[in-house]
Amino acid sequence: MAVSWSGQELRAFHEVLDGLGKLDYPVEVVPLGDDISTAFGARSTRRPDIVMLPQPGLVPRHLHNLEPIPTDLADRGRAHLWAELLVHDGTTYGVPFKTAHKSAVWYRPSVFEEVGVQPPTLWSEWLAVNRSLSLAGVRPLSLAAGDGWVLTDFFENVLLGIAPAVYSALATADNPQPSRQPQVAAALRLLGTMWSAPGALAGGVDRSLVQQFPDAVVEVFGHRRAAMVLASDFAEPVVRSFAADPNDVGLFTFPALAPGAAAPVVVGGDVMVLPKPTSDDALDLVRRLAAPAAVDPWIKQGGFLVDGRVSGYSPELTRLAEQLSRPGGLLQFDLSDRLGRLGDINGLWRVLTDFLVRIGDHGSQVVPDAVGAAMTELRKVES
């Protein structure tokens, strides 16, 4: 089985496997990290029998390499947001394993209380909170720009919040061209207002650019050099491990971008897929892992959400699970995951990284030119 996990997540998955009991076959877990897509290469003795895919948006591009999911598991892939990614011509090609809430912001309540601010419910309030924190000598944000997907998560939340129809159209287009959408430029302007504020980023742009996702969490809760960090539900074990005060942990979700608007909720996740040809052993393992109780060991450790399940979590993750399950919310699947090469490390990741370099700590006056440059870069990637 190929997975993208490492560290604590990989250890937690091994606990899940151990909890399955004695199997009639050996299971080797191959951690491929960001190179998980190489699992779909030419068939060889090292090609995995199961891929735990962290980018379900890749499924439509690999249908020719995948076995259909057995009918007794197919309904799992037809639930909620998953169907538009995993079901094609009436056939299901993936089983959801793990859901990610990508609109979560972890913060230290003690800092908010000292400065006299509250978790924001509007984007304008968030900017005001950041200004208040900066004036009090506190860096508002820790940003893991070394992981490009953190930057795309930020951008996706803003775009979904101001233009859900454009977001959805880009996600489902055969040939998406974000550079032609003025709402994309508008989202960049809003994002630029936050990132360009002098003193907004812990360590400035230089540290942000080399900072990986766990390091950004530690900046807030371990080193306490920032007040908050945009980090998915799976940040919870890192938060708990490094929090200097275990009671000084708070969470809010991405605020609405305008009064009366719905708050954006960007969703990600990991799905089990079966490269061709499959085997009875691979099918058996997928069935075992799809059982509701199979993931209980990981849920107990924290940082794990299951689609449709709202119980058994910490209070913070319970809130996230309830938001994911609430009908009528503004939920959309991760956009960069669905843009193909436009959304990857040489596309939107790089565009947003260059955008951050141009604006970080430089003030809002540099944002218009930086937005123009970013839109030009997007056009080059699209061509």
N, C-alpha and C positions, 0 to 999 in steps of 0.2 A: 504494500500500500504506500503510495506517495502522498506526502503531506507537506504543507508549507510551514508548519509550526517548528518552534525551537524553544529552548529554555523551559520555563514553567508550563507553557501550553503543551509542549511535547511530553513532559512528565505526566501532566494531567491526562493526556490521551492514553498513555500506557496504563494508567490506573483504570481507565474505562475498559481497555482490552483485558486487563487482569480480572476485572469484575465479570467478564463474560463466562468465566469458568473454563474447564478443560475443553480444548478444541481438538478435532481430529486431524488438524493440519497446522503447520508452523505459520506464524505471521511475522513478516519482516516489515518494519516501518522505515521508510526512506525519506528523511527530511530534505526537501529540495528548495525551501525558502522561496525567494522571488523567481527562481527558475522552474517553478512548478509546471509551466507550460511545456517544458521539455519532456514531460512524461508522455506526451502524445507523439513522440518521435517514432521512427521506424521500429517495427516489432523486433525485439531481441530478447535474449535471456534475462536482461535487466529491466525490460519494460514492465511496469507495475500492472497487477491485475485489477487494482482499484485505485482511483485518484480521488483524494479529498480536495476538491477544487475550490479555492478561495475567491475565484472570479467566475461566478455562474454565468456572467455575460459571455464567457467564452464558449459555452455549450453550443449555441447555434453554429459556431464556426467549426465545430469538430464532430458534427453529427455523423459524418462518414466514418469516423473512428470509433464510434460508441455503440454499445449494445443497448437496446431498449430495456427499461426497467420492468421487472416482472409485474404482472397485473395486480398482485396482492400488495405491492408497494406503490403502485402508480399514483394513487390518490394523494400520497404525501407530496408528490411533485406538482400537484394541481392546486395546492392550497394557496390562498392569500396572494402575495406578489409573485410567487414562484412560477406560476403556470406560464406567464408570458416569456419566461426564460427557458423553462425545462420541457415544455410540451410543444411538439411540432408535428403538424398533420395528424393530430390525435394520438400521437405516441409520446410517452414520457421517457426522458433520457437522464434524469437525475433524481436523487433522493436528498432533501434537505437534512443536514445534520446539525448545523449551528447557525444561529441568527445573530447578526451584529447591528447594534443601534449606533449609528454614526453621527448622531446629533447631541451627544452627551458632553457636558462640560463639568469637570471635577474642579472643586475649589476648596479653599480653607475658610470656613465660617468665621474663625477668630479674626482674620484680617478684615473681612467685610464689616464685622461688628466694630472693630477699632476705628475704621474710617467712617463708619456710619452709612454704609450702602447696603442695598438688598439685591438678591439675584434678579437680573433683569427679565422682564416679560416682553420687552420691545427692543428692537435693534438700537433705536436712539437711546434707550435707557442703558444698554450695554456700553455704548460709547461714553455716556456720562459717568458710568461706574469706572471705566478705565481712566478717565480724566481725574476723577477724585482719588483713585489709588495712586496715580502718578504724582499728583500734587502732594500726597502724603509720603512720598518717597518709596512707594511700593511698585515694582514692575508688575503690570497687570497680567501679561501673557507669557507662558512658556510655549514655544512653537517648535515642533519636531520637523523642521524643513528638510532634514536629511532623509526623511521618508516622504517621498513625493506624494504618496496617497493621503498624507495628513493635509497637505495643501489643497488637494482636489476635494477632500471632504469639506473643508471650509468653504471653498468656492461653490460646491454643489448645494450646500445648505442655503447660501445666499441666493443663488439662481432659482432654486426651487421655491424659496420664500417670496420672491418678487415676480416670477414668471413661470408658474407650474405648467402652463400649456406649452411653452417653449421647451422647458425641461423634458416633458413627455415626448414632444415631437422629435427632439434630438435623440432621445433614447431609442426610439423606434424607427428612425430613418435609415434607409438602405445606404445613403451617402450623406451622413451628417456634415453640415458646414456651419459650425458655431460662429465663425467670423462674420457670417452674413446676418447674424441676429443682434440687433441693437441692445436687446436685453442682456446679452452676454457682456457687452461693454458696460452696461449699467451695473451689473453684479460686480465687475472688476473695480468700478469706481467706489462702490460701497466697501468692498473688501480693502481697497487701497486706503480709504479713510481710516480704518482701524490699524492696519499694519504700518502705515507711514508715520503715525503719531510718535514724536520723539519720546524715547523712554518706555515705549509700549512693550517691547520684547525683552525678556530676561536674557542678558548677555548680548543684546543687540543682534543684528543680522548675522554677524560672523559666527557666533555660537549657534544660532538657530540653524544655519545652513549645514552644520556638521552634526547636529543633534538628532539622534534616533528617538523613536517613539517612547521606549521606556525611560530614556534619559530625561525627556521633557517632563514626564510624570514625576521623576525624582527631584527635578528642579523645584517643583511646587511643594511636594510633601516631605522630601528628605532634606534638601539644602534650604528650602523655604526662601528661595530667591525670586519667586513669582507667586501670584495669587491664584491663578487658574490655568487650566489646560484643556483644550478640546481633545477628548480621548474617548474612544468607544467603550462599551461595557466591559470588553476584555482587558481594560486597564485595571480593573478592580484588584486583582492579586498584587500588582505592582504598587498600587496606592496603599493597600493594607500592609504590605511588607516594609515600606519605607516611611510611612507616616510617623513623624516624631511624636505626635499625639493621636492615638487611634480614634479619639472622639472629635478630632478637628478635621473631619472629612464631610464635605457637602457635594451635592450634585444638582445642577439645573440643566434643562434641555434648551436647545437653540431657540431663541425667542422669535416671535413674529417680526416680520420686517416692516409692518405698518399697522396702525390701529385697525382692529376689525378683521385683519387677515389671519389665516391659519398659520400656526407655527410649522416650519418644515421638519420632516423626519426622513432622513436618508438611511436606507437599510442595506446591509451587506450580509454576507454569510458564506458558509462552506457547504458544498453539496458532494455527495458520493456519486461518481460516475464509473462506468464499466467499459474500459477500452476493449475493442474486439481482438480476438475472440475471448469470451468469458469462460469461467469454469464453475462447476458446482460449489467448490470451496469459496470462491469469491462471492457468489450469490448468497451462500449461507452466512458469511461474515457481514455482508450488507444488511441482511435481514436481522441479524443479532444486534447490530449497531443502531438499527432503526427502531428497536423496541423502546418504548417510552422510558423504562427504568434504566436503560443501558448507560445513560449519561449522568446518572445521579452522582457518581464520584466526582465528576468535573463540576457540576453545579454546587456541590458541597464546598469545593475549593474556591468558588467564586469566579466571576468573569465569563460566564457561559449562559446564553439564553437559547431557549428552544421555541421555535415558531408555534404560537398558539397557547403556550403554557405560561401561566401567570402566578404560580405558587412555588414555594421551595427556595426562593432567592433571598438575598439580603434586602433590607428596605430600599436601598438605592436601585438595585436591579429590578425589584418588584415594580417600582415606578416606571422604569423603562419598558418592562414587559407589558404592563398595562397600556402604555401609550402605543406600543406596537400592535396591540390587539383591539384597540378602541376603533369602532366603526366610524367612517366618515372623516378620518384624519388625512392630513396632507402627506401621505407616505409614498415614496418612490424609491426604486432600487438605485444603487450607486451608479451614477451617470458615466464616470470614467471607465467603469467596468464594461459598459455597453457601447462605447465609442470605438472599439477596436484599437487600431494603432494610434488613433487620435488621442486616446485617453491614457496611453502608456508612458513609459519613462522618457521616450523621445518626443512625446506629444504634449499633452496638457501638463504633465508633471514638469517638464522643462520650461514650458511657457510661464507657469506660475512661479517657478524658482527664479527665473530671470526677472519676473515682475517684482518679486520680493526684494531682490538685489537692488533694483532701480529705486524703490520707494522707501525701504526700511529706514526709520529714524530721520527721514529727510523732510517730513512735513507734507501736508496735503497739497501744497503748490506743485509738487512733482507728479501728482497722480494722473492728471490728464495726458501728459506726454507718455507716461508709462503704460497707460491703457491703450493708447494708440500703437505703441510698439508691440504690446502683447497681441493685439488684434492682427497686426501685420505678421507676427510669428505664427499665429494660428492659420492664417491664409497659406503660408508656406508649407505647413504641415499637411494641410488639406489637399494641396496640389499634387 
